[in-house]
Amino acid sequence: MYEERELQWDDVIEKEGSEFATLPEGDYTFMVESFERGRFTPKEGNKLPACNMATLKLRIDTPEGAAYINHQLYLHTKMESRLSEFFASIGQKKKGEALKMNWNAVPGSTGRAHITLDPDKTDPNKKFNHIKNFYPKEDKPKFKVGAF
């Protein structure tokens, strides 16, 4: 198994390409490999103020191998419904109930999400995957385009 670690200045490297392969738009099962706590610092004109931010590393297993998506969750009341949607997708939050977010239980959690393929803002020829929405754990998606 490949173990992640810090590289030294004189280490040998061999891995090529990006592990962030793009997926066709559709519904996918994901696993949260990890998350990092961070801080969102807005640029001028941004509607969201500075706040805590979780960067999730989501793994989607496909017949071609694993694909990864980094997804940010902003810990601000403006984004509370998005946080609720994520925690419902991994089974922590139930509809109509309040939840104290348990971040320690997030790594290893699984859920389903609708993933789109969006153009890069600076290079329209470059595309990247984006989580459009998360499905609640007990709900079944209405369609299965691109499902694995």
SULKA-V931922 format. One record per backbone hydrogen bond with DSSP energy under -0.5 kcal/mol. CO is the residue of the C=O (numbers start at 1). NH is the residue of the N-H. Records with the same first field share a line. If there is no record, write none. Layout:
CO=NH ; NH
This chain:
2=4
8=11
19=21 ; 68
26=115
28=113
30=111
31=33 ; 59
32=108
34=57
36=55
38=53
39=41
40=42 ; 51
43=46
47=49
51=40
52=75
53=38
54=56 ; 73
55=36
56=58 ; 71
57=33 ; 34
58=69
59=31 ; 61
60=67
62=65
65=62
67=60
69=58
71=56
73=54 ; 75
74=76
75=52
76=79
77=80
79=83
80=84
81=85
82=86
83=87
84=88
85=89
86=90
87=92 ; 93
88=91 ; 137
94=97
99=101
101=103
102=105
103=106 ; 107
106=109
109=32
111=30
112=135
113=28 ; 115
114=132 ; 133
115=26
116=118 ; 130
118=128
123=120 ; 126
126=120
128=118
130=116 ; 132
133=114
135=112
136=139
144=147
145=27
